[in-house]
Amino acid sequence: MGMDGELVRLDDVRRTATHVGATALDRAIHDFDRTHPQRSARRVFYITQLIALAALLGGLIVALKFAPGTTLKWLWGGAFALFSAAILLRLVAAAHLKAPLWRLADPHVFPVYTILCPLYREANVIPDLLTALEHIDYPREALDIKFIVEGDDHDTIAATLAAAEAHHLDVVIVPPSAPRTKPKALNAALAYARGEYAVIYDAEDRPHPQQLRAALAAFEDGPQNLACVQAPLDIDNAAESWIARQFAAEYAILFREVLPLLARLKLPFPLGGTSNHFRVDALRRSGAWDPNNVSEDRSNFASKLNRFRTSEFHIPFVSQSCASAA
């Protein structure tokens, strides 16, 4: 893409990549802050927040100096209340489990579905990701698959370009620039998305083959302001170590109990970092991702869609992922 924002494709017989130009990169980095300055994480603290934090810290120091025993009791009581509330929420969620209602969409004409795959230093897992995407139960001609790579990640660029022609996918190369975040890369690639719907998959994901059709059915059955559907995530290497088992348990509780309860109560809830399905027009109207917020794809996006609806577990088909076993 050139300086004027127009698409540029570089071909060397077999290899095709979309290069994000200076204008498009500037938009991916700065547009959210320009249009939504109060919601942007570019500014970490406001003066009122700093004053409040200083007052709390000063008050705590004074209290520990003049009444250490009472202060520690209050701190213990606050921590106990916080953790008790978290346990109570999980128990309530477990008591209200419901089987997901679902069907598979089978329209006469399937809408184009964009699959966004941000990759960084993950050349070694691309064959596994390609295998998973090849098994997706959705018409090939209606898929718009985009592998998003950083311009200085030469190994991943080479691996994705080698696979681009054979697997009918696009490679979007984002020039190396700050901030180096997943939201920035997604913003850059969203400008080229052809789909009416879009989903994010990470390199280690193994989505269920019928997940896209189940998500499409959820959008078809839901209201027009249903902007996002979150698929549940499973950890598939729980047997490798104690910490991997903790990840697996946490994911199971969060995605199968807590988030469905929050969705039924119509409360904001944190999205997963992957397997989020969006209406592209709603995604763009909401401002897409904040490139300065490293947790944007997880914790903040649902609250940004306050004019729309975000739904959980209309689709029972999971994405499998790996936890750190170390």
N, C-alpha and C positions, 0 to 999 in steps of 0.2 A: 504494500500500500504506500502511495506517495505522500508527499507533504500536504497535499490538498485533501487527503482522507479517502481518495479513490483506491479501489482494490488493485493490487499488483500481484501477479502470479509469476513465479520464476520456475521455468521448466528446463530440465536437461534430459530430454527424451522420455525418461521414465519417472522422474521425481518431480513432484509438485508441492509447493508449500505456500502458505499465505503469510507474508511478512507484515507485521503491524508497523505502520509508519509513525512518524513523529506526532502528527495531529491526533491520530487514533489513540496513541499511547498517552498523550496528554489528557485526553478525555477519560480514559480508563483510570488514570491516577487522580485527577482533580475534579471531575464533573460532580461526583457525589458531594464533595465538600463545598463546591460552588452553589449547588442547588439546595442542599440540606445542611447548612453549617452547624445548626444546633444538634444534629444527630451524628455528625461526623466525629470519629475518634482521633482525628488529626490533632485536635487540642486535647491533651490528656487531662488537665485539671483546669477548672475555673477558680477565680480568686475566692469565691464563696465556699467552694469545696475545700480549698487549702485552709481557710480560716476555721472552718468547722473541724477539720482533722487536727489542726493545731490546738484548738480548744479541747477536743476530746483527749488528745495525748497529754496536754498540760493538766487537765483535770485528773487523769489517771495517775500521773506522777505525784501530784499533791495528795491524792487519796491513799496511794501506797506508802507515802512518807508518814502521814499522820494517823492512818487507820488501816494498817496492812492486813490485819486479820479479817476485818469486816469487808474490805475491798476484795480479798481473795475469795471469800465466801460468795460475794455477789458475782464475781467472774465465773466461779464454778457453777453457780445456779443458772447464769445465763447460758453457759455452754451446755449444761444438762438440758435446759428447756429447748435449745436449738436442736440438739441431736434427737431428743424425744419427739419433737414435732416432725422431723424427717422420718423417723421410724413409724410414727402414726400415719403419715401420708402414705407410706408404702403399704401398711396394713390395710388401710381403707381402699387403696387401689387394688390390692390383691383380693379383697372381699367383693369387688365389683367387676370382676373379669367377665367379659362377654366374648362369645365367638365372633370373629369378624364376618361381616356380611360382604360378599364379593361376587363378582361375575367377571368374565373376560369379554372385553369389547370386541365386536366383530362387525364394524361398519362396512358399508358398500365401498367406500373410499377411505383408506386410512390417512389421517392427517400426518404431515411430516413431523417427526420426533427428533429433536436435536439431543445428542449425547455429548456432554462436555467432560473431557478427561484431562484434568490438569496433572502434569507429570514433571518431576524434577529429580534428576539423578536416579532414574528408575528404569534404565534400559534393560536390566536383567529380568524384570517381571512383565515386560510388554508382551512376550509370547503368550503368557498365561492370560493376560487381560484380553488379548485378541481372541483367544479360544472362547472365553466367556461371552464376548460380544457376538461371536459368530453363532452362538447357540440361542440368541435372543429370538423369541417367537414374534416377529414383526416383519412386515414386507421390507425387503432390502431397499427397494426404490423409495421407501418412505422414511428411511433412516438418514440422518445428517450427523455423522460421527466426526468429532473434532478432538484431536490430540493437541493439547496446549503445552508448549515447551519453552524454556528460557533460551535466549539466543546464545548464551555461553555454555550451555549444557550439550556439548558436542556428541557425546555418546548416545544420549537419548534422542537427539535430533537424527543421528544416523540410523538408529533403530526404527524410529517412527517413519522416516522417509522410505526406508527399505520396505516397510509394510504398507505404505499408503496406497500404491497402485493395486496390489493384490487384494486388499481388503476394502477398497472403495471408501477411504476415509480421507479427511483433510487434516493437514498439519498446520497449526497456527504457531508461528514463531514470534515470541514477545521479546523485544530487545531488553537486555539486562538493565534494570533500573530499580531504584528504591521507590516505594517499599517492596521488598521481595516477599509478597504474600500471595496466597491462593486467591483471595478475592480480587486482587488486581488482575491476575491472569484470567479469571473468569469474566471480568468486565471487558477485557480486550477481546476475548473470543465471542462474547455475547453479541457484539456488533455485527458478526458474520453469521449468526444463527439463522437458519432458514425455517426452523420448525415453528409450529403453532404451540408445541409443548417442548419442554427441555428437562433433562435430568442430569445430575452430577454423579459420576462414578470415579472413585480413586483407583490408583494403579493396583492396589491389593484386593479390590472388590471382585466378588464373583456373584453378580446379580442372578436371581432366579430367571430362567428363560421367559416366563410369562409375566414378569413384573410390569413391563410397559403396557401390555394389554389390560392388566388389572387396574393400573393407574389411570389409563384412558377411560375405563368404565366408571371409575370413581368421579372423574371430571364430568362425564356425560350424565351421571345420576345426580350430581350435586348442583347447587345453585350457580348462577353465572359469576358470583363473586367468590367462588371457591378458587383460590389462587395457588395453593400448594398442597400436595399430598406427600406425606413422609412414609417411606417403607421402613419396616423394622430391620434392624441390623443384628446379626449374630456373629459371635466369635467362633471360628472353626478350629482353633488350635489350643483349646482349653486344657488338653491333656499334657501340654509341654512343660508347664511349670505352675507353681503356686500363684504367681502374679497374673499369669494368663487366665487362670481359673477365676481370679477376682474380677478381671475385666469381663469375662463371660457372664458372671453372676450380675455384675452391675448393668451390663447391656440388657440382659434378660429382664431385670426388674424395671429399668427405665423404659425400654421400648415396648414391653408387653403388658406393663401394669400402670406405671405413673403417667406416661404421655397419653395413653388412651383415656384415662380418667380426666386429665386436664382438657383434652379435646371435647369430651362429653359435657364438661362444665363450661365450655366456650371461653376458657382462659388461655392467655398466651403461654406457649411452651417452647422450649429450646429445640430447634431442629438438629438432626444429626449432621455431621460434616459431609455426608454423602447420601445417595439414594433419595434426594429431594426432587420431587417432580413439580414443575411449575407451568402455569400458563405464561407464555413468553411476554404477551402484552402487559399483563399485570406486573410481571417481574421488571420490565422496563419502566412502567409508570411509577413504580415504587422507588426507583432510583438504583435498582440492582444492589451491588455489594459495595460496602465501604472498604476501600483498599487499605485503610489504616487500622482496621479492626481485625486482628488475627483470628478472633473467634466469631467473625461475622457470619460465617456459614452455619454456625452451631447455635449461638445463644441469642443473637440480636435480631435475626431476620424476621422471625414470626411477629415480633412487636412492631416492626416497620410496616408489615402488611395489615395495619389496623383498619384499613378501609376495605379489606378483603377477608376471606375466611381461609384458615389453614386447618387441614384435616389430617388426622392420624389414623392409620390402620384401617382405612377402607381396603387396603391391599395386604393380604396375608403373606405374599411372596417376599421372602427376605433377601437381603444381600449379605453374603458371608464375607467376613474380613478377618485379618490377623491381628492379634494383640502382641505387644512386646513380651517376649518370654524371658527377658533378662531381669 
